[in-house]
Structure formats: C-alpha cells, structure tokens
Amino acid sequence: MREVADSIDGQLPDSKQTLFTVPSCLNFFIKFVVLVNSDGADTTAELWINRGGDSRRIIRPYPLQANGDLQGPMFIALTPGNLIEGRASTAEKVDYVISYVMQLEN
C-alpha cells in the first residue's frame, strides 16, 4: 500500500455544491482545512460530507470575520464516491484548501 498526500482548493459558491468526489482508493482521510474570508464583511462557510443520496452531514458552520481565516486539523474518514460539499453566505469570497491523505494499492 502507498500513501498519496494532496489537497483541493478553490472558492466557495453561495449555494451548496460538490467540491470533490473521493476517487477509488483503499482509504481516504481529510487531514486539515483552511478557510480564508477575502471580503471586508463577516460571512459564514459551511462544509458537508455526503456519503450517498440524502445522507449529508454538516461538518459545522464556520463563522469568519471580515478578512479573517480559520485553519485546523481534522480527521474524517471517507470512502470512494463520497462527496465533500460546501457553500458560503457570500459567493467567491471564501477561499478553501482541504488537505487529505489517500491510501492506494501498490
């Protein structure tokens, strides 16, 4: 088994959208999340895990002060086909980076 560490990044939309679909792998773990509000006004960012169908679970809402950020470790195990979804109360004002580790067969 080999491990691949990588990240996804972008800007959160103002309606819930898929940010990433977990590819075929043995194990997948979200390890770290960074959210940065580039706007001069407070906003809220939300991230969800969708394990299939209507089985969405909000990780939690993240209030972000004007030009503020939030970063921290996280440990969430996902399986192939699971979705990471997100939105912010203001479109294209919250940058995100989600770091992960994926375990693959050799």
Residue pairs with C-beta under 8 A, 6 or more apart in sequence:
1 26
1 103
1 104
1 105
1 106
2 103
2 104
2 105
2 106
3 101
3 102
3 103
3 104
4 101
4 102
4 103
4 104
5 31
5 99
5 100
5 101
5 102
6 99
6 100
6 102
7 97
7 98
7 99
7 100
8 19
8 20
8 84
8 96
8 97
8 98
8 100
9 95
9 96
9 97
9 98
10 19
10 95
10 96
11 91
11 92
11 93
11 94
11 95
11 96
12 19
12 35
12 45
12 86
12 87
12 88
12 91
12 92
12 93
12 94
12 95
12 96
13 86
13 87
13 88
13 91
13 92
14 87
14 88
14 89
14 90
14 91
14 92
15 87
16 46
16 48
16 85
16 86
16 87
17 85
17 86
17 87
18 50
18 83
18 84
18 85
19 83
19 84
19 85
19 86
19 96
19 98
20 83
20 84
20 98
21 81
21 82
21 83
22 28
22 78
22 79
22 80
22 81
22 82
22 83
22 84
23 80
23 102
24 80
25 80
25 102
25 103
25 104
26 103
26 104
26 105
27 77
27 102
27 103
28 77
28 78
28 79
28 80
28 82
28 100
28 101
28 102
28 103
29 75
29 76
29 77
29 78
29 100
29 101
29 102
30 74
30 75
30 76
30 78
30 84
30 98
30 99
30 100
31 73
31 74
31 75
31 99
31 100
31 101
32 71
32 72
32 73
32 74
32 97
32 98
32 99
33 47
33 70
33 71
33 72
33 74
33 96
33 97
33 98
33 99
34 69
34 70
34 71
34 95
34 96
34 97
34 98
35 45
35 62
35 64
35 69
35 70
35 71
35 94
35 95
35 96
36 64
36 68
36 69
36 94
36 95
36 96
37 43
37 45
37 64
37 65
37 66
37 67
37 68
37 69
37 93
37 94
38 67
38 93
38 94
38 95
39 66
39 67
39 90
39 93
39 94
40 66
40 67
41 66
41 90
42 63
42 64
42 65
42 66
43 63
43 64
43 88
43 89
43 90
43 93
43 94
44 61
44 62
44 63
44 64
44 88
44 89
45 61
45 62
45 64
45 70
45 86
45 87
45 88
45 89
45 94
45 96
46 58
46 59
46 60
46 61
46 62
46 86
46 87
46 88
47 58
47 59
47 60
47 62
47 84
47 85
47 86
48 56
48 57
48 58
48 59
48 83
48 84
48 85
48 86
49 56
49 57
49 59
49 76
49 78
49 82
49 83
49 84
49 85
50 56
50 57
50 82
50 83
50 84
50 85
51 57
51 78
51 79
51 82
52 81
52 82
56 85
59 74
59 76
62 70
64 70
64 94
78 84
84 98
86 96
88 94
